[in-house]
């Protein structure tokens, strides 16, 4: 072996030795700290432990806040998430274009909007907005006034 190869090998061995000692030193320091501290804590905890039984916690009286009454938006409905059957038809068929418009529901995102199905395509439309030739004139859930061309009608979920 040459002199330069011996230097490289000794450098590598030195680095491995330093890293090994650091890891071994860290590990033994943590273990000794845990071993040294644990008996002291247990000894003081045993010496100061109360002999009597723990007392039950006493409840703290909090001031009561007024509770607001709930009034359902549609008191006549038994199931709030299912529209009642037998009401006005929400499907409007345009004989001129052969398109159907059906009121599906209402939502309030950046203002009130109606959800209509125009030939099976769902579209949210705000008041004054128009999609696929259908314009929303007014919204008053569960009803909305819609218009297509010169034909205006009131669609309802009830």
DSSP file (Angstrom, degrees, kcal/mol; ACC not computed):
  #  RESIDUE AA STRUCTURE BP1 BP2  ACC     N-H-->O    O-->H-N    N-H-->O    O-->H-N    TCO  KAPPA ALPHA  PHI   PSI    X-CA   Y-CA   Z-CA
    1    1 A X              0   0    0      0, 0.0     2,-0.1     0, 0.0     0, 0.0   0.000 360.0 360.0 360.0 151.2    0.0    0.0    0.0
    2    2 A X     >  -     0   0    0      1,-0.1     4,-1.7     0, 0.0     5,-0.1  -0.403 360.0-107.7 -92.8 173.5    1.1    3.5   -0.7
    3    3 A X  H  > S+     0   0    0      1,-0.2     4,-1.8     2,-0.2     5,-0.1   0.872 117.2  53.3 -68.4 -38.9    1.3    6.4    1.8
    4    4 A X  H  > S+     0   0    0      1,-0.2     4,-2.0     2,-0.2    -1,-0.2   0.865 107.6  51.2 -68.2 -34.5   -1.8    8.2    0.4
    5    5 A X  H  > S+     0   0    0      2,-0.2     4,-2.3     1,-0.2    -1,-0.2   0.893 108.6  51.8 -68.0 -39.5   -3.9    5.1    0.7
    6    6 A X  H  X S+     0   0    0     -4,-1.7     4,-2.2     2,-0.2    -2,-0.2   0.878 109.1  50.7 -63.4 -37.9   -2.9    4.7    4.4
    7    7 A X  H  X S+     0   0    0     -4,-1.8     4,-2.3     2,-0.2    -2,-0.2   0.913 110.2  49.0 -66.3 -42.5   -3.8    8.3    5.1
    8    8 A X  H  X S+     0   0    0     -4,-2.0     4,-2.4     1,-0.2    -2,-0.2   0.928 112.3  48.2 -63.1 -43.7   -7.2    7.9    3.5
    9    9 A X  H  X S+     0   0    0     -4,-2.3     4,-2.5     1,-0.2    -1,-0.2   0.897 111.5  49.5 -64.2 -40.5   -7.9    4.7    5.5
   10   10 A X  H  X S+     0   0    0     -4,-2.2     4,-2.2     2,-0.2    -1,-0.2   0.871 110.3  51.1 -69.1 -34.8   -6.8    6.3    8.8
   11   11 A X  H  X S+     0   0    0     -4,-2.3     4,-2.4     2,-0.2    -2,-0.2   0.931 111.5  47.6 -65.1 -44.8   -9.0    9.3    8.2
   12   12 A X  H  X S+     0   0    0     -4,-2.4     4,-2.5     1,-0.2     5,-0.2   0.930 112.9  48.3 -62.0 -44.8  -12.0    7.1    7.5
   13   13 A X  H  X S+     0   0    0     -4,-2.5     4,-2.2     1,-0.2    -1,-0.2   0.888 110.2  52.3 -63.1 -38.3  -11.3    5.1   10.6
   14   14 A X  H  X S+     0   0    0     -4,-2.2     4,-2.5     2,-0.2    -1,-0.2   0.923 110.4  47.7 -63.7 -44.6  -10.9    8.2   12.7
   15   15 A X  H  X S+     0   0    0     -4,-2.4     4,-2.7     1,-0.2     5,-0.2   0.919 112.0  49.4 -64.0 -43.7  -14.3    9.5   11.5
   16   16 A X  H  X S+     0   0    0     -4,-2.5     4,-2.4     1,-0.2    -1,-0.2   0.894 112.1  49.2 -61.9 -38.8  -16.0    6.2   12.2
   17   17 A X  H  X S+     0   0    0     -4,-2.2     4,-2.3    -5,-0.2    -2,-0.2   0.913 111.5  48.3 -66.8 -42.7  -14.4    6.2   15.7
   18   18 A X  H  X S+     0   0    0     -4,-2.5     4,-2.3     2,-0.2    -2,-0.2   0.932 114.2  45.8 -64.2 -46.1  -15.5    9.8   16.4
   19   19 A X  H  X S+     0   0    0     -4,-2.7     4,-2.5     1,-0.2     5,-0.2   0.913 112.8  51.1 -64.3 -42.1  -19.1    9.1   15.3
   20   20 A X  H  X S+     0   0    0     -4,-2.4     4,-2.4    -5,-0.2    -1,-0.2   0.900 111.1  47.4 -61.6 -41.7  -19.3    5.9   17.2
   21   21 A X  H  X S+     0   0    0     -4,-2.3     4,-2.8     2,-0.2    -1,-0.2   0.877 110.8  52.2 -68.0 -37.1  -18.0    7.5   20.4
   22   22 A X  H  X S+     0   0    0     -4,-2.3     4,-2.6     2,-0.2     5,-0.2   0.939 112.7  44.2 -64.1 -45.3  -20.5   10.4   20.0
   23   23 A X  H  X S+     0   0    0     -4,-2.5     4,-2.2     2,-0.2    -2,-0.2   0.919 116.5  45.9 -65.0 -43.0  -23.4    8.0   19.6
   24   24 A X  H  X S+     0   0    0     -4,-2.4     4,-2.2    -5,-0.2    -2,-0.2   0.885 113.4  50.4 -67.3 -37.5  -22.3    5.8   22.4
   25   25 A X  H  X S+     0   0    0     -4,-2.8     4,-1.8     2,-0.2    -2,-0.2   0.903 111.5  47.6 -67.4 -41.3  -21.7    8.9   24.6
   26   26 A X  H  X S+     0   0    0     -4,-2.6     4,-2.0     2,-0.2    -2,-0.2   0.904 112.8  49.2 -66.1 -40.7  -25.2   10.3   23.9
   27   27 A X  H  X S+     0   0    0     -4,-2.2     4,-2.1     1,-0.2    -2,-0.2   0.927 112.5  45.5 -66.9 -44.5  -26.8    7.0   24.6
   28   28 A X  H  X S+     0   0    0     -4,-2.2     4,-2.2     1,-0.2    -1,-0.2   0.845 110.7  54.6 -70.4 -31.1  -25.1    6.4   27.9
   29   29 A X  H  X S+     0   0    0     -4,-1.8     4,-1.9     2,-0.2    -1,-0.2   0.910 109.8  46.6 -67.9 -41.6  -25.7   10.0   29.0
   30   30 A X  H  X S+     0   0    0     -4,-2.0     4,-2.1     2,-0.2    -2,-0.2   0.919 113.3  48.8 -66.9 -42.5  -29.5    9.7   28.4
   31   31 A X  H  X S+     0   0    0     -4,-2.1     4,-2.6     1,-0.2     5,-0.2   0.913 111.5  48.6 -64.2 -42.2  -29.7    6.4   30.2
   32   32 A X  H  X S+     0   0    0     -4,-2.2     4,-2.7     1,-0.2    -1,-0.2   0.875 110.0  52.4 -67.8 -34.5  -27.7    7.5   33.2
   33   33 A X  H  X S+     0   0    0     -4,-1.9     4,-2.1     2,-0.2     5,-0.2   0.904 112.3  45.4 -66.1 -39.9  -29.9   10.7   33.5
   34   34 A X  H  X S+     0   0    0     -4,-2.1     4,-2.1     2,-0.2    -2,-0.2   0.912 115.3  46.7 -69.0 -41.7  -33.1    8.6   33.4
   35   35 A X  H  X S+     0   0    0     -4,-2.6     4,-0.9     1,-0.2    -2,-0.2   0.893 115.1  46.5 -67.9 -39.3  -31.6    6.1   35.9
   36   36 A X  H  X S+     0   0    0     -4,-2.7     4,-0.7    -5,-0.2    -2,-0.2   0.888 117.2  41.5 -72.1 -38.0  -30.4    8.8   38.2
   37   37 A X  H  X S+     0   0    0     -4,-2.1     4,-2.1    -5,-0.2     5,-0.2   0.874 104.1  64.3 -79.6 -38.6  -33.6   10.9   38.2
   38   38 A X  H  X S+     0   0    0     -4,-2.1     4,-2.3    -5,-0.2     5,-0.2   0.897 101.3  47.4 -59.2 -47.2  -36.2    8.2   38.4
   39   39 A X  H  X S+     0   0    0     -4,-0.9     4,-2.3     1,-0.2    -1,-0.2   0.879 111.7  52.3 -64.2 -33.9  -35.3    6.8   41.9
   40   40 A X  H  X S+     0   0    0     -4,-0.7     4,-2.0     2,-0.2    -1,-0.2   0.915 111.0  46.4 -67.6 -41.1  -35.2   10.3   43.4
   41   41 A X  H  X S+     0   0    0     -4,-2.1     4,-2.3     1,-0.2    -2,-0.2   0.931 113.8  47.8 -66.7 -44.4  -38.6   11.2   42.0
   42   42 A X  H  X S+     0   0    0     -4,-2.3     4,-2.2    -5,-0.2     5,-0.2   0.892 110.5  52.2 -63.7 -39.2  -40.2    7.9   43.2
   43   43 A X  H  X S+     0   0    0     -4,-2.3     4,-1.8    -5,-0.2    -1,-0.2   0.915 112.9  43.4 -65.7 -42.8  -38.6    8.3   46.7
   44   44 A X  H  X S+     0   0    0     -4,-2.0     4,-1.7     2,-0.2    -1,-0.2   0.860 112.9  52.8 -72.0 -33.7  -40.0   11.8   47.2
   45   45 A X  H  X S+     0   0    0     -4,-2.3     4,-0.5    -5,-0.2    -2,-0.2   0.892 110.9  46.9 -67.9 -38.2  -43.4   10.9   45.8
   46   46 A X  H >< S+     0   0    0     -4,-2.2     3,-0.6     1,-0.2    -1,-0.2   0.883 111.7  51.2 -69.4 -38.0  -43.7    7.9   48.2
   47   47 A X  H 3< S+     0   0    0     -4,-1.8    -1,-0.2     1,-0.2    -2,-0.2   0.849 117.2  38.1 -69.3 -33.5  -42.6   10.0   51.2
   48   48 A X  H 3< S+     0   0    0     -4,-1.7    -1,-0.2    -5,-0.1    -2,-0.2   0.345  83.5 127.4-101.1   6.0  -45.1   12.8   50.5
   49   49 A X    <<  -     0   0    0     -3,-0.6     2,-0.1    -4,-0.5    -3,-0.0  -0.419  62.9-117.8 -66.9 133.4  -48.1   10.7   49.4
   50   50 A X        -     0   0    0      1,-0.1    -1,-0.1    -2,-0.1     4,-0.1  -0.441  14.1-153.2 -73.1 147.7  -51.3   11.4   51.3
   51   51 A X        +     0   0    0     -2,-0.1    -1,-0.1     2,-0.1    -2,-0.0   0.772  68.5  83.7 -90.8 -29.7  -52.7    8.6   53.4
   52   52 A X  S    S-     0   0    0      1,-0.1     2,-0.1     3,-0.0     3,-0.1  -0.260  89.3 -95.1 -75.8 162.6  -56.4    9.7   53.3
   53   53 A X        -     0   0    0      1,-0.1    -1,-0.1    -2,-0.0    -2,-0.1  -0.415  49.4 -93.7 -73.6 151.2  -58.8    9.0   50.4
   54   54 A X        -     0   0    0     -2,-0.1     2,-0.2     1,-0.1    -1,-0.1  -0.362  39.7-117.9 -67.6 145.9  -59.3   11.6   47.7
   55   55 A X        -     0   0    0      1,-0.1     2,-0.1    -3,-0.1    -1,-0.1  -0.574  29.8-107.9 -81.9 145.3  -62.1   14.1   48.2
   56   56 A X        -     0   0    0     -2,-0.2     2,-0.2     1,-0.1    -1,-0.1  -0.448  39.5-104.0 -71.0 147.6  -64.9   14.2   45.6
   57   57 A X        -     0   0    0     -2,-0.1     2,-0.4     1,-0.1    -1,-0.1  -0.472  29.6-131.7 -72.5 139.9  -64.9   17.2   43.3
   58   58 A X        -     0   0    0     -2,-0.2     2,-0.1    -3,-0.1    -1,-0.1  -0.793  25.1-115.3 -92.8 134.0  -67.5   19.8   44.1
   59   59 A X        -     0   0    0     -2,-0.4     2,-0.5     1,-0.1    -1,-0.0  -0.389  23.4-133.0 -68.9 144.5  -69.5   21.0   41.1
   60   60 A X        -     0   0    0     -2,-0.1     2,-0.5     0, 0.0    -1,-0.1  -0.856  15.7-130.4 -99.6 128.2  -69.1   24.7   40.2
   61   61 A X        -     0   0    0     -2,-0.5     2,-0.3     3,-0.0     3,-0.0  -0.680  24.2-162.4 -81.2 121.2  -72.3   26.6   39.5
   62   62 A X        -     0   0    0     -2,-0.5     2,-0.2     1,-0.0    -1,-0.0  -0.792  27.7-103.1-101.9 146.6  -72.1   28.5   36.2
   63   63 A X        -     0   0    0     -2,-0.3     2,-0.3     1,-0.1    -1,-0.0  -0.465  40.6-121.7 -67.7 138.0  -74.4   31.4   35.3
   64   64 A X        -     0   0    0     -2,-0.2     2,-0.3     1,-0.0    -1,-0.1  -0.611  18.9-142.3 -85.3 140.1  -77.1   30.2   32.9
   65   65 A X        -     0   0    0     -2,-0.3     2,-0.1     1,-0.1    -1,-0.0  -0.718  30.7 -96.9 -96.3 149.0  -77.5   31.9   29.5
   66   66 A X        -     0   0    0     -2,-0.3     2,-0.5     1,-0.1    -1,-0.1  -0.426  37.4-135.9 -66.0 138.4  -80.9   32.5   28.0
   67   67 A X        -     0   0    0     -2,-0.1     2,-0.2    -3,-0.0    -1,-0.1  -0.849  12.6-134.9-100.7 126.5  -81.8   29.8   25.5
   68   68 A X        -     0   0    0     -2,-0.5     2,-0.2     1,-0.1     0, 0.0  -0.554  22.6-118.1 -78.8 142.4  -83.4   31.0   22.2
   69   69 A X        -     0   0    0     -2,-0.2     2,-0.5     1,-0.0    -1,-0.1  -0.531  22.1-128.1 -79.7 146.9  -86.4   29.1   21.0
   70   70 A X        -     0   0    0     -2,-0.2     2,-0.5     2,-0.0    -1,-0.0  -0.839  21.3-172.8 -98.0 128.7  -86.3   27.2   17.7
   71   71 A X        -     0   0    0     -2,-0.5     4,-0.0     2,-0.0    -2,-0.0  -0.970  24.0-130.6-119.1 113.9  -89.0   27.9   15.2
   72   72 A X        -     0   0    0     -2,-0.5     3,-0.4     1,-0.1    -2,-0.0  -0.316  12.8-129.1 -64.6 146.4  -88.8   25.6   12.1
   73   73 A X  S    S+     0   0    0      1,-0.3     2,-0.4     2,-0.1    -1,-0.1   0.811 104.4  30.5 -67.1 -29.1  -89.0   27.4    8.8
   74   74 A X    >   +     0   0    0      1,-0.1     3,-1.5     3,-0.1    -1,-0.3  -0.767  69.9 178.5-129.3  85.8  -91.8   25.1    7.5
   75   75 A X  T 3  S+     0   0    0     -3,-0.4    -1,-0.1    -2,-0.4    -2,-0.1   0.725  77.0  61.6 -65.6 -21.2  -93.8   24.0   10.6
   76   76 A X  T 3  S+     0   0    0      2,-0.0    -1,-0.3     0, 0.0     2,-0.2   0.668  85.9  92.6 -79.0 -15.3  -96.3   22.0    8.5
   77   77 A X    <   -     0   0    0     -3,-1.5     3,-0.2     1,-0.1    -3,-0.1  -0.562  53.4-167.5 -82.6 141.0  -93.6   19.6    7.2
   78   78 A X  S    S+     0   0    0      1,-0.3     2,-0.5    -2,-0.2    -1,-0.1   0.771  85.9  40.0 -92.2 -31.8  -92.9   16.4    9.1
   79   79 A X    >   -     0   0    0      3,-0.3     3,-1.0     1,-0.1    -1,-0.3  -0.958  69.7-164.4-120.1 111.9  -89.7   15.7    7.2
   80   80 A X  T 3  S+     0   0    0     -2,-0.5    -1,-0.1     1,-0.2    -3,-0.0   0.742  86.1  50.5 -69.7 -23.9  -87.6   18.8    6.6
   81   81 A X  T 3  S+     0   0    0      1,-0.1     2,-0.5     2,-0.1    -1,-0.2   0.399 101.1  67.2 -99.2   3.6  -85.3   17.3    3.9
   82   82 A X  S <  S-     0   0    0     -3,-1.0    -3,-0.3     3,-0.0    -4,-0.1  -0.985  82.0-129.2-124.1 121.9  -88.1   15.9    1.7
   83   83 A X        -     0   0    0     -2,-0.5    75,-0.1     1,-0.1    -2,-0.1  -0.392  36.8 -99.1 -67.1 146.8  -90.4   18.2   -0.2
   84   84 A X        -     0   0    0      1,-0.1     3,-0.5    73,-0.1     2,-0.2  -0.305  36.2-124.2 -66.6 149.5  -94.1   17.5    0.3
   85   85 A X  S    S+     0   0    0      1,-0.2    -1,-0.1    -3,-0.1     3,-0.1  -0.571  84.5  37.7 -90.2 155.8  -95.9   15.5   -2.5
   86   86 A X  S    S+     0   0    0     -2,-0.2    -1,-0.2     1,-0.2     3,-0.1   0.549  84.8 120.6  86.3   7.5  -99.0   16.6   -4.2
   87   87 A X  S    S-     0   0    0     -3,-0.5    -1,-0.2     1,-0.2     3,-0.1   0.000  75.2 -44.6 -84.6-162.6  -98.1   20.3   -4.5
   88   88 A X        -     0   0    0      1,-0.1     2,-0.3    -3,-0.1    -1,-0.2  -0.313  69.0-101.1 -62.3 148.0  -97.7   22.5   -7.6
   89   89 A X        -     0   0    0      1,-0.1    67,-0.2    -3,-0.1    -1,-0.1  -0.561  27.4-163.5 -72.3 132.6  -95.8   20.9  -10.4
   90   90 A X        +     0   0    0     -2,-0.3    13,-1.2    65,-0.1     2,-0.5   0.479  63.2  94.9 -94.8  -3.2  -92.2   22.2  -10.5
   91   91 A X  E     -A  102   0A   0     11,-0.2     2,-0.5     9,-0.1    11,-0.2  -0.780  53.1-173.5 -93.4 128.5  -91.6   21.0  -14.0
   92   92 A X  E     -A  101   0A   0      9,-3.0     9,-2.7    -2,-0.5     2,-0.5  -0.984   7.3-158.3-122.5 122.1  -92.2   23.5  -16.8
   93   93 A X  E     -A  100   0A   0     -2,-0.5     2,-0.7     7,-0.2     7,-0.2  -0.870   8.1-146.5-105.1 129.8  -92.0   22.3  -20.4
   94   94 A X  E  >> -A   99   0A   0      5,-3.4     4,-2.5    -2,-0.5     5,-0.5  -0.847   7.2-166.1 -95.5 112.5  -91.4   24.7  -23.2
   95   95 A X  T  45S+     0   0    0     -2,-0.7    -1,-0.2     1,-0.2     5,-0.0   0.805  84.8  58.8 -68.8 -28.6  -93.2   23.5  -26.3
   96   96 A X  T  45S+     0   0    0      1,-0.2    -1,-0.2    -3,-0.1    -2,-0.0   0.932 124.8  16.4 -67.4 -46.3  -91.3   25.9  -28.5
   97   97 A X  T  45S-     0   0    0      2,-0.1    -2,-0.2    -3,-0.0    -1,-0.2   0.562  97.1-125.6-104.5 -12.3  -87.9   24.6  -27.7
   98   98 A X  T  <5 +     0   0    0     -4,-2.5     2,-0.3     1,-0.3    -3,-0.2   0.690  63.0 139.1  74.7  18.1  -88.8   21.2  -26.1
   99   99 A X  E   < -A   94   0A   0     -5,-0.5    -5,-3.4    19,-0.0     2,-0.4  -0.682  42.7-144.8 -96.9 150.0  -86.8   22.1  -23.0
  100  100 A X  E     -A   93   0A   0     -2,-0.3    19,-2.3    -7,-0.2     2,-0.4  -0.903   6.8-162.3-113.4 144.9  -87.9   21.3  -19.4
  101  101 A X  E     -AB  92 118A   0     -9,-2.7    -9,-3.0    -2,-0.4     2,-0.4  -0.994  11.0-178.8-125.8 124.3  -87.2   23.5  -16.4
  102  102 A X  E     -AB  91 117A   0     15,-2.0    15,-2.9    -2,-0.4     2,-0.5  -0.989  25.9-131.6-129.0 127.9  -87.6   22.0  -12.9
  103  103 A X  E     + B   0 116A   0    -13,-1.2    13,-0.2    -2,-0.4     3,-0.1  -0.658  29.0 172.7 -75.8 122.0  -87.0   23.7   -9.6
  104  104 A X  E     -     0   0A   0     11,-3.1     2,-0.3    -2,-0.5    12,-0.2   0.732  50.1 -61.9-103.7 -29.5  -84.8   21.5   -7.4
  105  105 A X  E     - B   0 115A   0     10,-1.5    10,-3.0     2,-0.0     2,-0.3  -0.993  45.7 -88.1 170.6-169.6  -84.0   23.7   -4.4
  106  106 A X  E     - B   0 114A   0     -2,-0.3     2,-0.3     8,-0.3     8,-0.2  -0.930  27.5-179.1-131.6 152.5  -82.5   26.8   -2.9
  107  107 A X  E     - B   0 113A   0      6,-2.3     6,-2.8    -2,-0.3     2,-0.4  -0.981  21.1-144.0-148.2 159.9  -79.1   27.8   -1.6
  108  108 A X  E     + B   0 112A   0     -2,-0.3     2,-0.5     4,-0.2     4,-0.2  -0.756  41.5 139.6-129.4  84.7  -77.6   30.9    0.0
  109  109 A X  S    S-     0   0    0      2,-1.2    -2,-0.1    -2,-0.4     0, 0.0  -0.976  88.3 -14.7-127.1 113.8  -74.0   31.3   -1.2
  110  110 A X  S    S-     0   0    0     -2,-0.5    -1,-0.1    16,-0.0     2,-0.1   0.906 142.5 -23.1  56.1  42.7  -73.0   34.9   -1.9
  111  111 A X  S    S-     0   0    0     15,-0.1    -2,-1.2     2,-0.1     2,-0.1  -0.217 103.2 -47.8 107.5 161.3  -76.7   35.7   -1.9
  112  112 A X  E     +B  108   0A   0     -4,-0.2    15,-0.8    -2,-0.1     2,-0.3  -0.374  59.6 175.0 -68.4 142.5  -79.9   33.7   -2.4
  113  113 A X  E     -BC 107 126A   0     -6,-2.8    -6,-2.3    13,-0.2     2,-0.3  -0.970  24.3-133.8-142.0 155.4  -79.9   31.4   -5.5
  114  114 A X  E     -BC 106 125A   0     11,-2.5    11,-2.6    -2,-0.3     2,-0.6  -0.838  14.7-139.6-105.6 150.9  -82.3   28.8   -6.9
  115  115 A X  E     +BC 105 124A   0    -10,-3.0   -11,-3.1    -2,-0.3   -10,-1.5  -0.955  29.6 176.5-109.4 116.6  -81.1   25.4   -8.2
  116  116 A X  E     -BC 103 123A   0      7,-2.3     7,-2.6    -2,-0.6     2,-0.6  -0.889  28.2-137.9-120.5 151.0  -82.9   24.5  -11.4
  117  117 A X  E     -BC 102 122A   0    -15,-2.9   -15,-2.0    -2,-0.3     2,-0.7  -0.943  18.3-169.9-106.9 114.4  -82.6   21.5  -13.7
  118  118 A X  E >  S-BC 101 121A   0      3,-2.6     3,-1.6    -2,-0.6   -17,-0.2  -0.910  79.9 -24.5-107.9 107.3  -82.8   22.7  -17.3
  119  119 A X  T 3  S-     0   0    0    -19,-2.3    -1,-0.2    -2,-0.7   -18,-0.1   0.870 129.1 -49.7  53.2  40.6  -83.0   19.6  -19.5
  120  120 A X  T 3  S+     0   0    0      1,-0.2     2,-0.6   -20,-0.2    -1,-0.3   0.358 113.1 119.9  86.1  -6.0  -81.4   17.6  -16.7
  121  121 A X  E <   -C  118   0A   0     -3,-1.6    -3,-2.6     2,-0.0     2,-0.3  -0.844  59.8-137.0 -96.6 119.3  -78.5   20.0  -16.3
  122  122 A X  E     +C  117   0A   0     -2,-0.6     2,-0.3    -5,-0.2    -5,-0.2  -0.553  28.5 174.0 -76.2 135.4  -78.3   21.5  -12.7
  123  123 A X  E     -C  116   0A   0     -7,-2.6    -7,-2.3    -2,-0.3     2,-0.4  -0.961  26.0-143.7-145.3 123.9  -77.6   25.2  -12.6
  124  124 A X  E     -C  115   0A   0     -2,-0.3     2,-0.4    -9,-0.2    -9,-0.2  -0.746  25.2-174.5 -82.9 133.0  -77.6   27.6   -9.6
  125  125 A X  E     -C  114   0A   0    -11,-2.6   -11,-2.5    -2,-0.4     3,-0.1  -0.993  12.8-145.3-132.2 127.1  -79.0   31.0  -10.6
  126  126 A X  E >   -C  113   0A   0     -2,-0.4     3,-2.1   -13,-0.2    10,-0.4  -0.315  46.0 -70.0 -81.4 172.3  -79.1   34.2   -8.5
  127  127 A X  T 3  S+     0   0    0    -15,-0.8    10,-0.2     1,-0.3    -1,-0.2  -0.436 126.3  15.0 -61.8 129.7  -81.9   36.8   -8.6
  128  128 A X  T 3  S+     0   0    0      8,-2.8    -1,-0.3     1,-0.3     2,-0.1   0.317 103.5 121.7  86.1  -8.6  -81.6   38.6  -11.8
  129  129 A X    <   -     0   0    0     -3,-2.1     7,-2.1     7,-0.1     2,-0.4  -0.403  45.9-155.9 -85.4 164.8  -79.3   36.0  -13.3
  130  130 A X  E     +D  135   0B   0      5,-0.2     2,-0.3    -2,-0.1     5,-0.2  -0.997  14.3 173.6-144.9 135.7  -79.9   33.9  -16.4
  131  131 A X  E >  S-D  134   0B   0      3,-2.2     3,-2.4    -2,-0.4    -8,-0.1  -0.993  73.9  -5.8-141.5 135.9  -78.7   30.6  -17.7
  132  132 A X  T 3  S-     0   0    0     -2,-0.3     3,-0.1     1,-0.3    -1,-0.1   0.798 129.9 -55.3  53.2  33.0  -79.9   28.7  -20.8
  133  133 A X  T 3  S+     0   0    0      1,-0.2    16,-0.5    15,-0.0     2,-0.5   0.424 112.0 118.8  84.8  -1.9  -82.5   31.3  -21.4
  134  134 A X  E <   -DE 131 148B   0     -3,-2.4    -3,-2.2    14,-0.1     2,-0.4  -0.878  44.8-166.0-102.5 125.4  -84.1   30.9  -17.9
  135  135 A X  E     -DE 130 147B   0     12,-3.5    12,-2.4    -2,-0.5     2,-0.6  -0.883  16.2-135.5-113.0 141.4  -84.1   34.1  -15.8
  136  136 A X  E     + E   0 146B   0     -7,-2.1    -8,-2.8   -10,-0.4    10,-0.2  -0.861  21.9 177.2 -96.8 119.5  -84.8   34.3  -12.0
  137  137 A X  E     -     0   0B   0      8,-3.0     2,-0.3    -2,-0.6    -1,-0.2   0.904  65.2 -10.6 -87.6 -48.9  -87.1   37.2  -11.2
  138  138 A X  E     - E   0 145B   0      7,-1.2     7,-2.3   -11,-0.1     2,-0.4  -0.990  54.6-146.0-151.4 156.7  -87.5   36.7   -7.5
  139  139 A X  E     + E   0 144B   0     -2,-0.3     5,-0.2     5,-0.2     2,-0.2  -0.992  26.2 154.7-128.1 124.8  -86.8   34.2   -4.8
  140  140 A X  E >   - E   0 143B   0      3,-2.8     3,-2.7    -2,-0.4    -2,-0.0  -0.668  54.2 -98.7-145.3  84.7  -89.0   33.6   -1.7
  141  141 A X  T 3  S+     0   0    0      1,-0.4     3,-0.1    -2,-0.2    15,-0.1  -0.133 109.6  25.3 -51.7 135.8  -88.4   30.0   -0.5
  142  142 A X  T 3  S+     0   0    0     13,-0.1    15,-2.1     2,-0.0    16,-0.4  -0.863 128.2  51.0 -92.6  24.4  -90.1   27.7   -1.1
  143  143 A X  E <   -EF 140 156B   0     -3,-2.7    -3,-2.8    13,-0.2     2,-0.3  -0.880  55.4-176.5-123.3 155.7  -91.2   29.6   -4.2
  144  144 A X  E     -EF 139 155B   0     11,-2.5    11,-3.0    -2,-0.3     2,-0.6  -0.988  23.3-132.7-147.1 141.8  -89.3   31.3   -7.0
  145  145 A X  E     -EF 138 154B   0     -7,-2.3    -8,-3.0    -2,-0.3    -7,-1.2  -0.867  31.7-175.8 -97.4 120.5  -90.6   33.4  -10.0
  146  146 A X  E     -EF 136 153B   0      7,-2.7     7,-2.4    -2,-0.6     2,-0.3  -0.772   8.2-163.3-115.5 158.4  -88.9   32.3  -13.2
  147  147 A X  E     -EF 135 152B   0    -12,-2.4   -12,-3.5    -2,-0.3     2,-0.4  -0.998  12.6-176.7-145.6 138.6  -89.1   33.6  -16.7
  148  148 A X  E >  S-EF 134 151B   0      3,-2.7     3,-2.2    -2,-0.3     2,-0.3  -0.959  72.6 -44.6-132.9 115.6  -88.2   32.3  -20.2
  149  149 A X  T 3  S-     0   0    0    -16,-0.5   -14,-0.0    -2,-0.4   -16,-0.0  -0.503 124.2 -23.7  64.4-123.9  -88.7   34.8  -23.0
  150  150 A X  T 3  S+     0   0    0     -2,-0.3     2,-0.6    -3,-0.1    -1,-0.3   0.367 117.2 100.0 -99.7   3.6  -92.1   36.4  -22.4
  151  151 A X  E <   -F  148   0B   0     -3,-2.2    -3,-2.7     2,-0.0     2,-0.4  -0.813  50.2-178.4 -95.4 123.3  -93.4   33.5  -20.3
  152  152 A X  E     +F  147   0B   0     -2,-0.6     2,-0.3    -5,-0.2    -5,-0.2  -0.962   6.9 163.7-122.3 137.8  -93.3   34.0  -16.5
  153  153 A X  E     -F  146   0B   0     -7,-2.4    -7,-2.7    -2,-0.4     2,-0.6  -0.971  36.3-116.7-148.8 162.1  -94.4   31.4  -13.9
  154  154 A X  E     -F  145   0B   0     -2,-0.3     2,-0.4    -9,-0.2    -9,-0.2  -0.910  27.7-162.7-103.5 119.4  -94.0   30.7  -10.2
  155  155 A X  E     -F  144   0B   0    -11,-3.0   -11,-2.5    -2,-0.6     2,-0.3  -0.805  11.6-175.7-100.5 144.1  -92.2   27.5   -9.4
  156  156 A X  E     -F  143   0B   0     -2,-0.4   -13,-0.2   -13,-0.2   -53,-0.1  -0.971  34.8-146.3-140.2 152.2  -92.6   25.9   -5.9
  157  157 A X              0   0    0    -15,-2.1   -70,-0.2    -2,-0.3   -14,-0.1   0.564 360.0 360.0 -88.9 -11.6  -91.2   23.0   -3.9
  158  158 A X              0   0    0    -16,-0.4    -1,-0.2   -75,-0.1   -69,-0.1   0.428 360.0 360.0 -96.7 360.0  -94.6   22.6   -2.1
